[in-house]
Amino acid sequence: MFVKICGITNIDDALFAAECDANAIGFNFYKESKRYISPDDALEIIRELPETMRKVGVFVNADIDMVKKTATRLLLDFVQFHGDEPLEYVQQFGAQAIKVFRVTPVFDPSVIRTYNTPLSLIEAYDPELYGGTGRTVDWAVARAANEYGKIILAGGLTPENIEQAIWEADPFGVDVAGGVEQSPGKKDHAKMKEFIEKARRPRTEPQSGAAR
């Protein structure tokens, strides 16, 4: 199970994520986010990380040249697009691109195939927020999306519901930010460790009634 810890803003949280064997950490470069970090500060963290940790930059409708320069300077493994970026924009990043799809009641998962990115992220739609909503997505919709690519499940995931989410959605990976935090941008290490351990457990049906 691919596990990404997003909204990293400090070195202690980043190193603990690595210690817990997370596959990737995410840096949010969207200035309106409560988990925003500057590229300069992210670079200082990246310099201390093990080479095996994958670094993801999160962008929302950003200037494409800025994204390219940031990705090159920080040696990002992936660039994750949370906004309304058109197909032509996303395609310029090839194997680095992760496109985020916000699920509305009329969401058609076949659009994932149109973008054809190596990884796609599914989360709940909010008319005012680009990510970080704390809302769970319809896990049945996420499962249906598996037909169209490698899906990372996000949105409202916590140590309490991660096993149920994985059982119902069967994703390639999971992404968490607020569900393992003390406050925005500051992780709760006990919750982070528990989340990763549960995400990696063998997939057996959890007890009914797991929290969403």
PyMOL commands that place a pseudoatom at each C-alpha (Angstrom):
pseudoatom trace, name=CA, resn=MET, resi=1, chain=A, elem=C, hetatm=0, pos=[0.000, 0.000, 0.000]
pseudoatom trace, name=CA, resn=PHE, resi=2, chain=A, elem=C, hetatm=0, pos=[1.414, 3.341, -1.123]
pseudoatom trace, name=CA, resn=VAL, resi=3, chain=A, elem=C, hetatm=0, pos=[1.087, 5.796, 1.780]
pseudoatom trace, name=CA, resn=LYS, resi=4, chain=A, elem=C, hetatm=0, pos=[1.514, 9.549, 1.379]
pseudoatom trace, name=CA, resn=ILE, resi=5, chain=A, elem=C, hetatm=0, pos=[1.595, 11.961, 4.314]
pseudoatom trace, name=CA, resn=CYS, resi=6, chain=A, elem=C, hetatm=0, pos=[0.599, 15.384, 3.033]
pseudoatom trace, name=CA, resn=GLY, resi=7, chain=A, elem=C, hetatm=0, pos=[0.764, 18.886, 4.459]
pseudoatom trace, name=CA, resn=ILE, resi=8, chain=A, elem=C, hetatm=0, pos=[4.299, 18.551, 5.811]
pseudoatom trace, name=CA, resn=THR, resi=9, chain=A, elem=C, hetatm=0, pos=[5.617, 21.857, 7.196]
pseudoatom trace, name=CA, resn=ASN, resi=10, chain=A, elem=C, hetatm=0, pos=[8.501, 20.892, 9.482]
pseudoatom trace, name=CA, resn=ILE, resi=11, chain=A, elem=C, hetatm=0, pos=[11.497, 18.585, 9.632]
pseudoatom trace, name=CA, resn=ASP, resi=12, chain=A, elem=C, hetatm=0, pos=[10.357, 16.611, 12.701]
pseudoatom trace, name=CA, resn=ASP, resi=13, chain=A, elem=C, hetatm=0, pos=[7.183, 15.450, 10.990]
pseudoatom trace, name=CA, resn=ALA, resi=14, chain=A, elem=C, hetatm=0, pos=[9.017, 14.681, 7.762]
pseudoatom trace, name=CA, resn=LEU, resi=15, chain=A, elem=C, hetatm=0, pos=[11.638, 12.547, 9.461]
pseudoatom trace, name=CA, resn=PHE, resi=16, chain=A, elem=C, hetatm=0, pos=[9.044, 10.717, 11.524]
pseudoatom trace, name=CA, resn=ALA, resi=17, chain=A, elem=C, hetatm=0, pos=[7.088, 9.915, 8.364]
pseudoatom trace, name=CA, resn=ALA, resi=18, chain=A, elem=C, hetatm=0, pos=[10.284, 8.431, 6.948]
pseudoatom trace, name=CA, resn=GLU, resi=19, chain=A, elem=C, hetatm=0, pos=[10.884, 6.491, 10.166]
pseudoatom trace, name=CA, resn=CYS, resi=20, chain=A, elem=C, hetatm=0, pos=[7.376, 5.027, 9.872]
pseudoatom trace, name=CA, resn=ASP, resi=21, chain=A, elem=C, hetatm=0, pos=[8.150, 3.972, 6.285]
pseudoatom trace, name=CA, resn=ALA, resi=22, chain=A, elem=C, hetatm=0, pos=[5.750, 6.297, 4.497]
pseudoatom trace, name=CA, resn=ASN, resi=23, chain=A, elem=C, hetatm=0, pos=[6.319, 6.163, 0.746]
pseudoatom trace, name=CA, resn=ALA, resi=24, chain=A, elem=C, hetatm=0, pos=[5.905, 9.876, 0.112]
pseudoatom trace, name=CA, resn=ILE, resi=25, chain=A, elem=C, hetatm=0, pos=[5.379, 13.231, 1.762]
pseudoatom trace, name=CA, resn=GLY, resi=26, chain=A, elem=C, hetatm=0, pos=[3.585, 16.207, 0.300]
pseudoatom trace, name=CA, resn=PHE, resi=27, chain=A, elem=C, hetatm=0, pos=[4.472, 19.899, 0.446]
pseudoatom trace, name=CA, resn=ASN, resi=28, chain=A, elem=C, hetatm=0, pos=[1.607, 22.308, -0.192]
pseudoatom trace, name=CA, resn=PHE, resi=29, chain=A, elem=C, hetatm=0, pos=[2.749, 25.275, -2.286]
pseudoatom trace, name=CA, resn=TYR, resi=30, chain=A, elem=C, hetatm=0, pos=[-0.766, 26.772, -2.543]
pseudoatom trace, name=CA, resn=LYS, resi=31, chain=A, elem=C, hetatm=0, pos=[-0.580, 30.026, -0.547]
pseudoatom trace, name=CA, resn=GLU, resi=32, chain=A, elem=C, hetatm=0, pos=[-4.242, 29.910, 0.451]
pseudoatom trace, name=CA, resn=SER, resi=33, chain=A, elem=C, hetatm=0, pos=[-3.749, 26.589, 2.233]
pseudoatom trace, name=CA, resn=LYS, resi=34, chain=A, elem=C, hetatm=0, pos=[-3.472, 26.440, 6.014]
pseudoatom trace, name=CA, resn=ARG, resi=35, chain=A, elem=C, hetatm=0, pos=[-0.644, 23.945, 5.409]
pseudoatom trace, name=CA, resn=TYR, resi=36, chain=A, elem=C, hetatm=0, pos=[1.307, 26.185, 3.038]
pseudoatom trace, name=CA, resn=ILE, resi=37, chain=A, elem=C, hetatm=0, pos=[5.079, 25.935, 3.016]
pseudoatom trace, name=CA, resn=SER, resi=38, chain=A, elem=C, hetatm=0, pos=[7.446, 28.001, 0.911]
pseudoatom trace, name=CA, resn=PRO, resi=39, chain=A, elem=C, hetatm=0, pos=[9.719, 26.246, -1.587]
pseudoatom trace, name=CA, resn=ASP, resi=40, chain=A, elem=C, hetatm=0, pos=[12.729, 27.562, 0.351]
pseudoatom trace, name=CA, resn=ASP, resi=41, chain=A, elem=C, hetatm=0, pos=[11.543, 25.958, 3.593]
pseudoatom trace, name=CA, resn=ALA, resi=42, chain=A, elem=C, hetatm=0, pos=[10.591, 22.748, 1.807]
pseudoatom trace, name=CA, resn=LEU, resi=43, chain=A, elem=C, hetatm=0, pos=[14.073, 22.555, 0.317]
pseudoatom trace, name=CA, resn=GLU, resi=44, chain=A, elem=C, hetatm=0, pos=[15.633, 22.688, 3.792]
pseudoatom trace, name=CA, resn=ILE, resi=45, chain=A, elem=C, hetatm=0, pos=[13.492, 19.707, 4.814]
pseudoatom trace, name=CA, resn=ILE, resi=46, chain=A, elem=C, hetatm=0, pos=[14.198, 17.774, 1.620]
pseudoatom trace, name=CA, resn=ARG, resi=47, chain=A, elem=C, hetatm=0, pos=[17.947, 18.045, 2.195]
pseudoatom trace, name=CA, resn=GLU, resi=48, chain=A, elem=C, hetatm=0, pos=[17.538, 16.033, 5.410]
pseudoatom trace, name=CA, resn=LEU, resi=49, chain=A, elem=C, hetatm=0, pos=[15.368, 13.253, 3.986]
pseudoatom trace, name=CA, resn=PRO, resi=50, chain=A, elem=C, hetatm=0, pos=[16.503, 9.757, 3.012]
pseudoatom trace, name=CA, resn=GLU, resi=51, chain=A, elem=C, hetatm=0, pos=[16.830, 9.254, -0.729]
pseudoatom trace, name=CA, resn=THR, resi=52, chain=A, elem=C, hetatm=0, pos=[14.070, 6.659, -0.692]
pseudoatom trace, name=CA, resn=MET, resi=53, chain=A, elem=C, hetatm=0, pos=[11.422, 9.170, 0.395]
pseudoatom trace, name=CA, resn=ARG, resi=54, chain=A, elem=C, hetatm=0, pos=[9.399, 10.473, -2.539]
pseudoatom trace, name=CA, resn=LYS, resi=55, chain=A, elem=C, hetatm=0, pos=[8.715, 14.183, -2.541]
pseudoatom trace, name=CA, resn=VAL, resi=56, chain=A, elem=C, hetatm=0, pos=[5.441, 15.569, -3.862]
pseudoatom trace, name=CA, resn=GLY, resi=57, chain=A, elem=C, hetatm=0, pos=[4.710, 19.214, -4.568]
pseudoatom trace, name=CA, resn=VAL, resi=58, chain=A, elem=C, hetatm=0, pos=[1.054, 20.218, -4.362]
pseudoatom trace, name=CA, resn=PHE, resi=59, chain=A, elem=C, hetatm=0, pos=[-0.095, 23.034, -6.657]
pseudoatom trace, name=CA, resn=VAL, resi=60, chain=A, elem=C, hetatm=0, pos=[-3.438, 24.713, -7.398]
pseudoatom trace, name=CA, resn=ASN, resi=61, chain=A, elem=C, hetatm=0, pos=[-3.877, 26.506, -10.722]
pseudoatom trace, name=CA, resn=ALA, resi=62, chain=A, elem=C, hetatm=0, pos=[-0.266, 27.676, -10.508]
pseudoatom trace, name=CA, resn=ASP, resi=63, chain=A, elem=C, hetatm=0, pos=[1.793, 29.347, -13.205]
pseudoatom trace, name=CA, resn=ILE, resi=64, chain=A, elem=C, hetatm=0, pos=[3.245, 26.473, -15.194]
pseudoatom trace, name=CA, resn=ASP, resi=65, chain=A, elem=C, hetatm=0, pos=[6.753, 27.932, -15.347]
pseudoatom trace, name=CA, resn=MET, resi=66, chain=A, elem=C, hetatm=0, pos=[6.760, 28.328, -11.555]
pseudoatom trace, name=CA, resn=VAL, resi=67, chain=A, elem=C, hetatm=0, pos=[5.769, 24.684, -11.162]
pseudoatom trace, name=CA, resn=LYS, resi=68, chain=A, elem=C, hetatm=0, pos=[8.533, 23.528, -13.493]
pseudoatom trace, name=CA, resn=LYS, resi=69, chain=A, elem=C, hetatm=0, pos=[11.173, 25.643, -11.749]
pseudoatom trace, name=CA, resn=THR, resi=70, chain=A, elem=C, hetatm=0, pos=[10.070, 24.463, -8.295]
pseudoatom trace, name=CA, resn=ALA, resi=71, chain=A, elem=C, hetatm=0, pos=[10.013, 20.821, -9.338]
pseudoatom trace, name=CA, resn=THR, resi=72, chain=A, elem=C, hetatm=0, pos=[13.513, 21.078, -10.792]
pseudoatom trace, name=CA, resn=ARG, resi=73, chain=A, elem=C, hetatm=0, pos=[15.012, 23.027, -7.910]
pseudoatom trace, name=CA, resn=LEU, resi=74, chain=A, elem=C, hetatm=0, pos=[13.543, 20.750, -5.211]
pseudoatom trace, name=CA, resn=LEU, resi=75, chain=A, elem=C, hetatm=0, pos=[14.070, 17.529, -7.190]
pseudoatom trace, name=CA, resn=LEU, resi=76, chain=A, elem=C, hetatm=0, pos=[10.406, 16.627, -6.737]
pseudoatom trace, name=CA, resn=ASP, resi=77, chain=A, elem=C, hetatm=0, pos=[9.381, 13.110, -7.669]
pseudoatom trace, name=CA, resn=PHE, resi=78, chain=A, elem=C, hetatm=0, pos=[5.784, 14.132, -8.347]
pseudoatom trace, name=CA, resn=VAL, resi=79, chain=A, elem=C, hetatm=0, pos=[3.780, 17.289, -8.922]
pseudoatom trace, name=CA, resn=GLN, resi=80, chain=A, elem=C, hetatm=0, pos=[0.183, 17.031, -7.733]
pseudoatom trace, name=CA, resn=PHE, resi=81, chain=A, elem=C, hetatm=0, pos=[-2.440, 19.242, -9.347]
pseudoatom trace, name=CA, resn=HIS, resi=82, chain=A, elem=C, hetatm=0, pos=[-5.401, 20.096, -7.112]
pseudoatom trace, name=CA, resn=GLY, resi=83, chain=A, elem=C, hetatm=0, pos=[-7.011, 22.776, -9.217]
pseudoatom trace, name=CA, resn=ASP, resi=84, chain=A, elem=C, hetatm=0, pos=[-8.750, 23.075, -12.560]
pseudoatom trace, name=CA, resn=GLU, resi=85, chain=A, elem=C, hetatm=0, pos=[-5.659, 22.470, -14.644]
pseudoatom trace, name=CA, resn=PRO, resi=86, chain=A, elem=C, hetatm=0, pos=[-6.539, 21.486, -18.228]
pseudoatom trace, name=CA, resn=LEU, resi=87, chain=A, elem=C, hetatm=0, pos=[-5.322, 18.336, -19.900]
pseudoatom trace, name=CA, resn=GLU, resi=88, chain=A, elem=C, hetatm=0, pos=[-2.670, 20.147, -21.962]
pseudoatom trace, name=CA, resn=TYR, resi=89, chain=A, elem=C, hetatm=0, pos=[-1.185, 21.666, -18.813]
pseudoatom trace, name=CA, resn=VAL, resi=90, chain=A, elem=C, hetatm=0, pos=[-0.969, 18.379, -16.898]
pseudoatom trace, name=CA, resn=GLN, resi=91, chain=A, elem=C, hetatm=0, pos=[0.449, 16.454, -19.857]
pseudoatom trace, name=CA, resn=GLN, resi=92, chain=A, elem=C, hetatm=0, pos=[3.549, 18.652, -19.866]
pseudoatom trace, name=CA, resn=PHE, resi=93, chain=A, elem=C, hetatm=0, pos=[4.705, 16.927, -16.677]
pseudoatom trace, name=CA, resn=GLY, resi=94, chain=A, elem=C, hetatm=0, pos=[4.520, 13.376, -18.008]
pseudoatom trace, name=CA, resn=ALA, resi=95, chain=A, elem=C, hetatm=0, pos=[5.410, 10.705, -15.451]
pseudoatom trace, name=CA, resn=GLN, resi=96, chain=A, elem=C, hetatm=0, pos=[5.721, 13.299, -12.671]
pseudoatom trace, name=CA, resn=ALA, resi=97, chain=A, elem=C, hetatm=0, pos=[2.043, 14.245, -12.736]
pseudoatom trace, name=CA, resn=ILE, resi=98, chain=A, elem=C, hetatm=0, pos=[-0.626, 13.325, -10.210]
pseudoatom trace, name=CA, resn=LYS, resi=99, chain=A, elem=C, hetatm=0, pos=[-4.041, 14.740, -11.133]
pseudoatom trace, name=CA, resn=VAL, resi=100, chain=A, elem=C, hetatm=0, pos=[-6.604, 15.238, -8.394]
pseudoatom trace, name=CA, resn=PHE, resi=101, chain=A, elem=C, hetatm=0, pos=[-10.276, 14.595, -9.113]
pseudoatom trace, name=CA, resn=ARG, resi=102, chain=A, elem=C, hetatm=0, pos=[-12.849, 16.050, -6.748]
pseudoatom trace, name=CA, resn=VAL, resi=103, chain=A, elem=C, hetatm=0, pos=[-15.908, 13.836, -6.658]
pseudoatom trace, name=CA, resn=THR, resi=104, chain=A, elem=C, hetatm=0, pos=[-19.295, 15.477, -7.174]
pseudoatom trace, name=CA, resn=PRO, resi=105, chain=A, elem=C, hetatm=0, pos=[-22.644, 13.640, -7.408]
pseudoatom trace, name=CA, resn=VAL, resi=106, chain=A, elem=C, hetatm=0, pos=[-22.247, 13.628, -11.210]
pseudoatom trace, name=CA, resn=PHE, resi=107, chain=A, elem=C, hetatm=0, pos=[-18.569, 12.660, -11.280]
pseudoatom trace, name=CA, resn=ASP, resi=108, chain=A, elem=C, hetatm=0, pos=[-17.689, 10.331, -14.156]
pseudoatom trace, name=CA, resn=PRO, resi=109, chain=A, elem=C, hetatm=0, pos=[-14.554, 8.332, -13.279]
pseudoatom trace, name=CA, resn=SER, resi=110, chain=A, elem=C, hetatm=0, pos=[-13.795, 7.714, -16.943]
pseudoatom trace, name=CA, resn=VAL, resi=111, chain=A, elem=C, hetatm=0, pos=[-12.318, 11.249, -17.078]
pseudoatom trace, name=CA, resn=ILE, resi=112, chain=A, elem=C, hetatm=0, pos=[-9.300, 9.751, -15.295]
pseudoatom trace, name=CA, resn=ARG, resi=113, chain=A, elem=C, hetatm=0, pos=[-8.414, 7.845, -18.444]
pseudoatom trace, name=CA, resn=THR, resi=114, chain=A, elem=C, hetatm=0, pos=[-8.466, 11.088, -20.423]
pseudoatom trace, name=CA, resn=TYR, resi=115, chain=A, elem=C, hetatm=0, pos=[-5.698, 12.571, -18.273]
pseudoatom trace, name=CA, resn=ASN, resi=116, chain=A, elem=C, hetatm=0, pos=[-3.837, 9.248, -18.182]
pseudoatom trace, name=CA, resn=THR, resi=117, chain=A, elem=C, hetatm=0, pos=[-1.441, 10.280, -15.407]
pseudoatom trace, name=CA, resn=PRO, resi=118, chain=A, elem=C, hetatm=0, pos=[0.663, 7.609, -13.660]
pseudoatom trace, name=CA, resn=LEU, resi=119, chain=A, elem=C, hetatm=0, pos=[-1.273, 8.262, -10.440]
pseudoatom trace, name=CA, resn=SER, resi=120, chain=A, elem=C, hetatm=0, pos=[-4.658, 9.874, -9.837]
pseudoatom trace, name=CA, resn=LEU, resi=121, chain=A, elem=C, hetatm=0, pos=[-6.029, 11.112, -6.531]
pseudoatom trace, name=CA, resn=ILE, resi=122, chain=A, elem=C, hetatm=0, pos=[-9.702, 10.948, -5.577]
pseudoatom trace, name=CA, resn=GLU, resi=123, chain=A, elem=C, hetatm=0, pos=[-11.161, 13.213, -2.890]
pseudoatom trace, name=CA, resn=ALA, resi=124, chain=A, elem=C, hetatm=0, pos=[-14.449, 14.846, -1.912]
pseudoatom trace, name=CA, resn=TYR, resi=125, chain=A, elem=C, hetatm=0, pos=[-15.615, 18.016, -3.647]
pseudoatom trace, name=CA, resn=ASP, resi=126, chain=A, elem=C, hetatm=0, pos=[-15.971, 21.307, -1.811]
pseudoatom trace, name=CA, resn=PRO, resi=127, chain=A, elem=C, hetatm=0, pos=[-17.059, 24.447, -3.684]
pseudoatom trace, name=CA, resn=GLU, resi=128, chain=A, elem=C, hetatm=0, pos=[-14.721, 26.644, -1.640]
pseudoatom trace, name=CA, resn=LEU, resi=129, chain=A, elem=C, hetatm=0, pos=[-11.703, 24.454, -0.912]
pseudoatom trace, name=CA, resn=TYR, resi=130, chain=A, elem=C, hetatm=0, pos=[-9.084, 22.747, -3.059]
pseudoatom trace, name=CA, resn=GLY, resi=131, chain=A, elem=C, hetatm=0, pos=[-8.326, 19.801, -0.779]
pseudoatom trace, name=CA, resn=GLY, resi=132, chain=A, elem=C, hetatm=0, pos=[-8.112, 19.620, 2.984]
pseudoatom trace, name=CA, resn=THR, resi=133, chain=A, elem=C, hetatm=0, pos=[-11.882, 19.388, 3.355]
pseudoatom trace, name=CA, resn=GLY, resi=134, chain=A, elem=C, hetatm=0, pos=[-11.847, 16.591, 5.937]
pseudoatom trace, name=CA, resn=ARG, resi=135, chain=A, elem=C, hetatm=0, pos=[-14.726, 14.955, 4.075]
pseudoatom trace, name=CA, resn=THR, resi=136, chain=A, elem=C, hetatm=0, pos=[-14.726, 11.345, 3.014]
pseudoatom trace, name=CA, resn=VAL, resi=137, chain=A, elem=C, hetatm=0, pos=[-15.377, 10.520, -0.600]
pseudoatom trace, name=CA, resn=ASP, resi=138, chain=A, elem=C, hetatm=0, pos=[-17.877, 7.870, -1.665]
pseudoatom trace, name=CA, resn=TRP, resi=139, chain=A, elem=C, hetatm=0, pos=[-15.636, 4.820, -1.406]
pseudoatom trace, name=CA, resn=ALA, resi=140, chain=A, elem=C, hetatm=0, pos=[-17.744, 2.922, -3.945]
pseudoatom trace, name=CA, resn=VAL, resi=141, chain=A, elem=C, hetatm=0, pos=[-16.980, 5.646, -6.500]
pseudoatom trace, name=CA, resn=ALA, resi=142, chain=A, elem=C, hetatm=0, pos=[-13.307, 5.365, -5.651]
pseudoatom trace, name=CA, resn=ARG, resi=143, chain=A, elem=C, hetatm=0, pos=[-13.438, 1.610, -6.213]
pseudoatom trace, name=CA, resn=ALA, resi=144, chain=A, elem=C, hetatm=0, pos=[-15.089, 2.137, -9.597]
pseudoatom trace, name=CA, resn=ALA, resi=145, chain=A, elem=C, hetatm=0, pos=[-12.301, 4.543, -10.521]
pseudoatom trace, name=CA, resn=ASN, resi=146, chain=A, elem=C, hetatm=0, pos=[-9.739, 1.736, -10.261]
pseudoatom trace, name=CA, resn=GLU, resi=147, chain=A, elem=C, hetatm=0, pos=[-10.786, 0.664, -13.742]
pseudoatom trace, name=CA, resn=TYR, resi=148, chain=A, elem=C, hetatm=0, pos=[-9.217, 3.816, -15.163]
pseudoatom trace, name=CA, resn=GLY, resi=149, chain=A, elem=C, hetatm=0, pos=[-5.840, 4.022, -13.416]
pseudoatom trace, name=CA, resn=LYS, resi=150, chain=A, elem=C, hetatm=0, pos=[-3.841, 3.781, -10.197]
pseudoatom trace, name=CA, resn=ILE, resi=151, chain=A, elem=C, hetatm=0, pos=[-5.939, 5.536, -7.587]
pseudoatom trace, name=CA, resn=ILE, resi=152, chain=A, elem=C, hetatm=0, pos=[-4.798, 7.254, -4.420]
pseudoatom trace, name=CA, resn=LEU, resi=153, chain=A, elem=C, hetatm=0, pos=[-7.684, 7.651, -1.988]
pseudoatom trace, name=CA, resn=ALA, resi=154, chain=A, elem=C, hetatm=0, pos=[-7.853, 10.867, 0.051]
pseudoatom trace, name=CA, resn=GLY, resi=155, chain=A, elem=C, hetatm=0, pos=[-10.352, 12.864, 2.049]
pseudoatom trace, name=CA, resn=GLY, resi=156, chain=A, elem=C, hetatm=0, pos=[-11.337, 12.425, 5.678]
pseudoatom trace, name=CA, resn=LEU, resi=157, chain=A, elem=C, hetatm=0, pos=[-9.095, 9.423, 6.272]
pseudoatom trace, name=CA, resn=THR, resi=158, chain=A, elem=C, hetatm=0, pos=[-8.087, 8.703, 9.867]
pseudoatom trace, name=CA, resn=PRO, resi=159, chain=A, elem=C, hetatm=0, pos=[-6.577, 5.845, 11.868]
pseudoatom trace, name=CA, resn=GLU, resi=160, chain=A, elem=C, hetatm=0, pos=[-10.147, 4.955, 12.821]
pseudoatom trace, name=CA, resn=ASN, resi=161, chain=A, elem=C, hetatm=0, pos=[-11.520, 4.508, 9.295]
pseudoatom trace, name=CA, resn=ILE, resi=162, chain=A, elem=C, hetatm=0, pos=[-8.503, 3.661, 7.142]
pseudoatom trace, name=CA, resn=GLU, resi=163, chain=A, elem=C, hetatm=0, pos=[-9.012, -0.103, 7.215]
pseudoatom trace, name=CA, resn=GLN, resi=164, chain=A, elem=C, hetatm=0, pos=[-12.684, 0.232, 6.233]
pseudoatom trace, name=CA, resn=ALA, resi=165, chain=A, elem=C, hetatm=0, pos=[-11.761, 2.706, 3.489]
pseudoatom trace, name=CA, resn=ILE, resi=166, chain=A, elem=C, hetatm=0, pos=[-9.181, 0.373, 2.003]
pseudoatom trace, name=CA, resn=TRP, resi=167, chain=A, elem=C, hetatm=0, pos=[-11.549, -2.583, 2.200]
pseudoatom trace, name=CA, resn=GLU, resi=168, chain=A, elem=C, hetatm=0, pos=[-14.308, -0.696, 0.363]
pseudoatom trace, name=CA, resn=ALA, resi=169, chain=A, elem=C, hetatm=0, pos=[-12.255, 1.322, -2.142]
pseudoatom trace, name=CA, resn=ASP, resi=170, chain=A, elem=C, hetatm=0, pos=[-9.341, -1.068, -2.808]
pseudoatom trace, name=CA, resn=PRO, resi=171, chain=A, elem=C, hetatm=0, pos=[-7.014, 1.789, -3.839]
pseudoatom trace, name=CA, resn=PHE, resi=172, chain=A, elem=C, hetatm=0, pos=[-3.424, 1.670, -4.989]
pseudoatom trace, name=CA, resn=GLY, resi=173, chain=A, elem=C, hetatm=0, pos=[-2.557, 4.131, -2.261]
pseudoatom trace, name=CA, resn=VAL, resi=174, chain=A, elem=C, hetatm=0, pos=[-3.872, 6.447, 0.450]
pseudoatom trace, name=CA, resn=ASP, resi=175, chain=A, elem=C, hetatm=0, pos=[-3.181, 10.084, 1.291]
pseudoatom trace, name=CA, resn=VAL, resi=176, chain=A, elem=C, hetatm=0, pos=[-3.702, 11.747, 4.672]
pseudoatom trace, name=CA, resn=ALA, resi=177, chain=A, elem=C, hetatm=0, pos=[-3.130, 15.206, 6.138]
pseudoatom trace, name=CA, resn=GLY, resi=178, chain=A, elem=C, hetatm=0, pos=[-5.681, 16.421, 8.694]
pseudoatom trace, name=CA, resn=GLY, resi=179, chain=A, elem=C, hetatm=0, pos=[-6.509, 12.937, 9.927]
pseudoatom trace, name=CA, resn=VAL, resi=180, chain=A, elem=C, hetatm=0, pos=[-3.103, 12.617, 11.589]
pseudoatom trace, name=CA, resn=GLU, resi=181, chain=A, elem=C, hetatm=0, pos=[-2.676, 16.174, 12.882]
pseudoatom trace, name=CA, resn=GLN, resi=182, chain=A, elem=C, hetatm=0, pos=[-2.660, 18.003, 16.201]
pseudoatom trace, name=CA, resn=SER, resi=183, chain=A, elem=C, hetatm=0, pos=[-3.361, 21.218, 14.294]
pseudoatom trace, name=CA, resn=PRO, resi=184, chain=A, elem=C, hetatm=0, pos=[-3.009, 22.257, 10.633]
pseudoatom trace, name=CA, resn=GLY, resi=185, chain=A, elem=C, hetatm=0, pos=[0.579, 21.629, 9.580]
pseudoatom trace, name=CA, resn=LYS, resi=186, chain=A, elem=C, hetatm=0, pos=[1.581, 19.906, 12.830]
pseudoatom trace, name=CA, resn=LYS, resi=187, chain=A, elem=C, hetatm=0, pos=[1.323, 16.113, 12.830]
pseudoatom trace, name=CA, resn=ASP, resi=188, chain=A, elem=C, hetatm=0, pos=[0.385, 13.862, 15.716]
pseudoatom trace, name=CA, resn=HIS, resi=189, chain=A, elem=C, hetatm=0, pos=[3.133, 11.243, 15.588]
pseudoatom trace, name=CA, resn=ALA, resi=190, chain=A, elem=C, hetatm=0, pos=[1.129, 8.566, 17.382]
pseudoatom trace, name=CA, resn=LYS, resi=191, chain=A, elem=C, hetatm=0, pos=[-1.723, 8.965, 14.904]
pseudoatom trace, name=CA, resn=MET, resi=192, chain=A, elem=C, hetatm=0, pos=[0.658, 8.967, 11.954]
pseudoatom trace, name=CA, resn=LYS, resi=193, chain=A, elem=C, hetatm=0, pos=[2.276, 5.735, 13.092]
pseudoatom trace, name=CA, resn=GLU, resi=194, chain=A, elem=C, hetatm=0, pos=[-1.089, 4.085, 13.726]
pseudoatom trace, name=CA, resn=PHE, resi=195, chain=A, elem=C, hetatm=0, pos=[-2.422, 5.212, 10.343]
pseudoatom trace, name=CA, resn=ILE, resi=196, chain=A, elem=C, hetatm=0, pos=[0.530, 3.788, 8.419]
pseudoatom trace, name=CA, resn=GLU, resi=197, chain=A, elem=C, hetatm=0, pos=[0.498, 0.511, 10.341]
pseudoatom trace, name=CA, resn=LYS, resi=198, chain=A, elem=C, hetatm=0, pos=[-3.218, -0.003, 9.721]
pseudoatom trace, name=CA, resn=ALA, resi=199, chain=A, elem=C, hetatm=0, pos=[-2.926, 0.933, 6.047]
pseudoatom trace, name=CA, resn=ARG, resi=200, chain=A, elem=C, hetatm=0, pos=[-0.307, -1.788, 5.631]
pseudoatom trace, name=CA, resn=ARG, resi=201, chain=A, elem=C, hetatm=0, pos=[-2.198, -4.560, 7.393]
pseudoatom trace, name=CA, resn=PRO, resi=202, chain=A, elem=C, hetatm=0, pos=[-3.408, -7.540, 5.325]
pseudoatom trace, name=CA, resn=ARG, resi=203, chain=A, elem=C, hetatm=0, pos=[-6.738, -6.738, 3.717]
pseudoatom trace, name=CA, resn=THR, resi=204, chain=A, elem=C, hetatm=0, pos=[-9.283, -8.563, 5.813]
pseudoatom trace, name=CA, resn=GLU, resi=205, chain=A, elem=C, hetatm=0, pos=[-12.802, -7.274, 6.324]
pseudoatom trace, name=CA, resn=PRO, resi=206, chain=A, elem=C, hetatm=0, pos=[-12.812, -4.928, 9.332]
pseudoatom trace, name=CA, resn=GLN, resi=207, chain=A, elem=C, hetatm=0, pos=[-15.518, -4.908, 11.957]
pseudoatom trace, name=CA, resn=SER, resi=208, chain=A, elem=C, hetatm=0, pos=[-18.706, -3.250, 10.781]
pseudoatom trace, name=CA, resn=GLY, resi=209, chain=A, elem=C, hetatm=0, pos=[-19.405, 0.283, 11.847]
pseudoatom trace, name=CA, resn=ALA, resi=210, chain=A, elem=C, hetatm=0, pos=[-15.970, 1.770, 11.274]
pseudoatom trace, name=CA, resn=ALA, resi=211, chain=A, elem=C, hetatm=0, pos=[-16.098, 5.540, 11.380]
pseudoatom trace, name=CA, resn=ARG, resi=212, chain=A, elem=C, hetatm=0, pos=[-16.219, 7.457, 8.126]
for i in range(1, 212): cmd.bond("trace and resi %d" % i, "trace and resi %d" % (i + 1))
show_as sticks, trace
zoom trace
